[in-house]
Amino acid sequence: MRQTPRATAFVVVVMSMSLLVACSGDAKFVSTGSVTTTTNEPTTTTSVPCSSTDATTDAKTGGSTVMDVSLLTDVRTGLQPCSDRVTFEFRNGVTPEYRIEYESGPFSFGESGMPVTIQGSAFLVVVFPHASGFDLTDPAATASYTGPESIIPTGLTHVAEVRRIEDFEAVLRWVIGLDTARPFTVGVLDGPPRVYLDFS
């Protein structure tokens, strides 16, 4: 039986609509923190609580009271589900003593007095009084930390710069430049020893 042009056009329209429905399906995008994935389940949004009851702007101290010099090996930044994180990693077996507090600046490099500009509007100073980026037991004072003096992170919300301003006679001092004086928490991890700061 011969189809008229009008009947043929009708069939084409019906087939096109069916194809559109089949292609659209019920696939949805579901937020899973910082990662977006595709699923065929109905759309649901999950939220992770981002409040921390122990986050404050107060000065914080901690770590081991052992006087052995801890050797810095790495400084890195990262984005956690609810915060920016700065981590200091060491080679020795204990978490070094630390003192952390906000200071207004201006800042200078160690004993040289050379001024240094740090990005940010508020500055958190991290001091390790028995740590170094150099192995002082080695006559050549081999560097244990070979990373940059200034770290400009990308993709973070609050941390603008992490800058080393002193590594002298087993006193290690870094400054974290932030968008504002934010409450923070401090934590320690083992294997290897690490001190981390979270800003939310």
SEDRENTI-946388 format. One record per residue (C-alpha): residue in one letter; x, y, z. Coordinates in nm, 4 decimals. Example, Ala and Ser with C-alpha at 12.3 -4.5 7.8 and 13.67 -1.06 7.14 Angstrom:
% residues 2
resn|px|py|pz
A|1.2300|-0.4500|0.7800
S|1.3670|-0.1060|0.7140
***
This chain:
% residues 200
resn|px|py|pz
M|0.0000|0.0000|0.0000
R|0.1455|0.3335|-0.0998
Q|0.1821|0.6010|0.1724
T|0.0973|0.9607|0.1027
P|0.3580|1.2303|0.1756
R|0.1451|1.3475|0.4712
A|0.1395|0.9976|0.6257
T|0.5142|0.9633|0.5779
A|0.5785|1.2946|0.7548
F|0.3571|1.1863|1.0447
V|0.5545|0.8629|1.0883
V|0.8847|1.0555|1.0866
V|0.7604|1.2969|1.3548
V|0.6402|1.0122|1.5795
M|0.9726|0.8286|1.5448
S|1.1697|1.1457|1.6226
M|0.9680|1.2064|1.9408
S|1.0199|0.8473|2.0524
L|1.3950|0.8815|1.9972
L|1.4074|1.2001|2.2060
V|1.2253|1.0338|2.4945
A|1.4548|0.7300|2.4799
C|1.7678|0.9469|2.4791
S|1.6580|1.1688|2.7665
G|1.5781|0.8738|2.9957
D|1.5870|0.9501|3.3683
A|1.9599|0.9991|3.4143
K|2.0267|1.2699|3.6740
F|2.3299|1.4494|3.8171
V|2.3836|1.3906|4.1880
S|2.6108|1.6045|4.3975
T|2.8554|1.3944|4.5996
G|3.0689|1.6577|4.7655
S|3.3322|1.7836|4.5212
V|3.2601|1.5184|4.2563
T|2.9632|1.5103|4.0207
T|2.8575|1.1690|3.8914
T|2.5850|1.0389|3.6631
T|2.3273|0.7913|3.7869
N|1.9903|0.6526|3.6854
E|1.8496|0.7014|4.0343
P|1.6128|0.9909|4.1112
T|1.7877|1.3186|4.1881
T|1.8988|1.3423|4.5504
T|2.1347|1.5888|4.7111
T|2.3416|1.4971|5.0143
S|2.5144|1.7568|5.2286
V|2.8067|1.7049|5.4646
P|2.8016|1.9106|5.7864
C|3.0780|2.1711|5.7629
S|3.0806|2.3085|6.1144
S|3.3598|2.2332|6.3599
T|3.3024|2.2989|6.7279
D|3.6734|2.3228|6.8079
A|3.7683|2.5640|6.5276
T|3.8797|2.8998|6.6721
T|4.1135|3.1848|6.5899
D|4.2971|3.1319|6.9216
A|4.6673|3.0445|6.9330
K|4.7351|2.6706|6.9445
T|5.0271|2.4642|7.0689
G|5.1000|2.0937|7.0716
G|5.3213|1.8177|6.9424
S|5.6009|1.6282|7.1077
T|5.8213|1.7837|7.3749
V|6.1142|1.5694|7.2597
M|6.4019|1.8013|7.1782
D|6.5226|1.6030|6.8765
V|6.5144|1.8034|6.5541
S|6.2401|1.6904|6.3159
L|6.3212|1.7133|5.9473
L|6.0640|1.8713|5.7183
T|6.0132|1.6811|5.3919
D|5.6976|1.8251|5.2361
V|5.4494|2.1115|5.2564
R|5.1289|2.0787|5.0586
T|4.7805|2.2198|5.0279
G|4.4552|2.0460|4.9429
L|4.0803|2.0854|4.9312
Q|3.8810|1.8842|5.1836
P|3.4992|1.8412|5.1621
C|3.4454|2.1340|5.3990
S|3.7794|2.3122|5.4253
D|4.1152|2.4162|5.2847
R|4.4014|2.2115|5.4294
V|4.7718|2.2874|5.4740
T|4.9917|1.9924|5.5711
F|5.3498|1.9848|5.7018
E|5.5168|1.6441|5.6731
F|5.8311|1.5312|5.8569
R|6.0798|1.2492|5.8247
N|6.1519|1.1676|6.1872
G|5.9436|0.9420|6.4080
V|5.7665|1.2001|6.6270
T|5.5349|1.4909|6.5600
P|5.7369|1.8047|6.6321
E|5.6329|2.0701|6.8784
Y|5.4372|2.3542|6.7178
R|5.3095|2.7026|6.8011
I|5.0468|2.8574|6.5748
E|4.8924|3.2035|6.6019
Y|4.7730|3.4988|6.3975
E|5.0161|3.7883|6.3566
S|4.9670|4.1167|6.1763
G|5.3132|4.1541|6.0251
P|5.5061|4.3003|5.8525
F|5.7252|3.9959|5.7966
S|6.0896|3.9491|5.7075
F|6.3196|3.6621|5.6117
G|6.4761|3.5177|5.9266
E|6.7585|3.7191|6.0765
S|6.8313|3.9052|5.7536
G|6.5565|4.1608|5.8079
M|6.4726|4.1482|5.4393
P|6.1026|4.2365|5.4048
V|5.8715|3.9823|5.2447
T|5.5225|4.0369|5.1083
I|5.2751|3.7535|5.1584
Q|4.9466|3.7291|4.9728
G|4.6330|3.7507|5.1848
S|4.4596|3.9783|5.4344
A|4.5271|3.7758|5.7530
F|4.8398|3.5815|5.8437
L|4.8732|3.2672|6.0512
V|5.2294|3.2000|6.1658
V|5.3303|2.8368|6.2147
V|5.6476|2.7837|6.4207
F|5.8254|2.4518|6.4770
P|6.0902|2.5349|6.7411
H|6.2751|2.2046|6.6970
A|6.2528|2.1402|6.3242
S|6.4425|2.2173|6.0073
G|6.4409|2.1653|5.6352
F|6.8100|2.0707|5.6544
D|6.9798|1.7751|5.8199
L|7.2072|1.9572|6.0618
T|7.3766|1.6313|6.1677
D|7.5194|1.6076|5.8162
P|7.8360|1.8168|5.7648
A|7.6960|1.9146|5.4249
A|7.3621|2.0150|5.5803
T|7.1725|1.8243|5.3141
A|6.8262|1.9602|5.2489
S|6.5417|1.7362|5.3638
Y|6.2869|1.9787|5.2197
T|6.3460|2.0561|4.8529
G|6.0113|2.2208|4.7747
P|5.9450|2.5886|4.7082
E|5.9713|2.8636|4.9669
S|5.6413|3.0050|4.8444
I|5.3365|2.7958|4.7589
I|5.0495|2.9636|4.5734
P|4.7667|2.7084|4.5800
T|4.5008|2.6837|4.3109
G|4.1424|2.5768|4.3648
L|4.1309|2.6672|4.7345
T|3.8766|2.9014|4.8897
H|4.0638|3.0734|5.1730
V|4.4391|3.0027|5.1539
A|4.6200|3.2513|4.9285
E|4.9835|3.1617|4.9985
V|5.2028|2.9460|5.2206
R|5.5495|3.0981|5.2657
R|5.8621|2.9915|5.4522
I|6.0235|3.2887|5.6232
E|6.2749|3.1198|5.8540
D|6.4796|2.8016|5.8748
F|6.7679|2.8804|6.1076
E|6.9280|2.6934|6.3962
A|6.6479|2.4337|6.4068
V|6.3682|2.6904|6.4175
L|6.1267|2.6610|6.1278
R|5.8721|2.9344|6.0587
W|5.6034|2.9442|5.7883
V|5.3253|3.1974|5.7271
I|4.9853|3.1066|5.5829
G|4.8188|3.4004|5.4077
L|4.4374|3.3865|5.4203
D|4.1464|3.5887|5.2863
T|4.0496|3.6784|5.6450
A|4.1277|3.5642|6.0021
R|3.9366|3.2371|5.9913
P|3.8789|2.9844|6.2712
F|4.1016|2.6818|6.2228
T|4.1689|2.3391|6.3639
V|4.5010|2.1583|6.4012
G|4.5502|1.7836|6.3760
V|4.8393|1.5388|6.3758
L|4.8901|1.2135|6.1849
D|5.1499|0.9369|6.1990
G|5.3388|0.7355|5.9413
P|5.5029|0.9725|5.8545
P|5.4485|1.2465|6.1153
R|5.2274|1.5271|5.9851
V|5.0746|1.8437|6.1256
Y|4.7741|1.9763|5.9337
L|4.5578|2.2866|5.9581
D|4.2009|2.3078|5.8291
F|4.0252|2.6347|5.7415
S|3.6520|2.6414|5.6696
***
